[in-house]
């Protein structure tokens, strides 16, 4: 199926562990984004990418690392997970600037 | 910088009632404006958009008009259904060609039968 997918959908990990959230899109969209959604904070941009090998920080990048070696993939890594990173994470992509299409989300719990 | 302010929720309506969710923005230049909807347990979906002043975006019975004079983009629907229960986000394009969107905090709509 074409579209944007995220994996895993649910993840429980322990404090200090490294965890990678995957995002894959089949549209060859140039732009990709990672957000976190928390009660009381709405959506906050973590990192974004305008093209393969081009990434930039968003509003809340600390504790996260991204890469984009291929246009279709944009993994997000938590280098050493903390409880404050418990959240729902959304990946999005867009062909042209601004009209973004979102994945189904990954619910991450850090214990 | 650019910002979006939405009315606080939750908004609770009876089925077939008229809906308005207010959204105002602050921006330099001429941003595009968007409404996204998030159903329970899902990601955000683009509901409608407007790219210039006086444009009206519409979809699934929802409408919003880009009002530059009042810097507003209020979402309206004439008759809501239980299936419209969701969280609604107003967003605007950030300046420059970064592709980034600036989102409001979201407004929860609950429609009761």
Boltz contact constraints between the chains, C-beta under 6 A:
constraints:
  - contact:
      token1: [A, 31]
      token2: [B, 99]
      max_distance: 6.0
  - contact:
      token1: [A, 42]
      token2: [B, 103]
      max_distance: 6.0
  - contact:
      token1: [A, 42]
      token2: [B, 105]
      max_distance: 6.0
  - contact:
      token1: [A, 42]
      token2: [B, 106]
      max_distance: 6.0
  - contact:
      token1: [A, 43]
      token2: [B, 103]
      max_distance: 6.0
  - contact:
      token1: [A, 90]
      token2: [B, 43]
      max_distance: 6.0
  - contact:
      token1: [A, 94]
      token2: [B, 99]
      max_distance: 6.0
  - contact:
      token1: [A, 97]
      token2: [B, 97]
      max_distance: 6.0
  - contact:
      token1: [A, 97]
      token2: [B, 99]
      max_distance: 6.0
  - contact:
      token1: [A, 98]
      token2: [B, 32]
      max_distance: 6.0
  - contact:
      token1: [A, 98]
      token2: [B, 93]
      max_distance: 6.0
  - contact:
      token1: [A, 102]
      token2: [B, 43]
      max_distance: 6.0
  - contact:
      token1: [A, 102]
      token2: [B, 44]
      max_distance: 6.0
  - contact:
      token1: [A, 103]
      token2: [B, 43]
      max_distance: 6.0
  - contact:
      token1: [A, 104]
      token2: [B, 43]
      max_distance: 6.0
  - contact:
      token1: [A, 105]
      token2: [B, 43]
      max_distance: 6.0
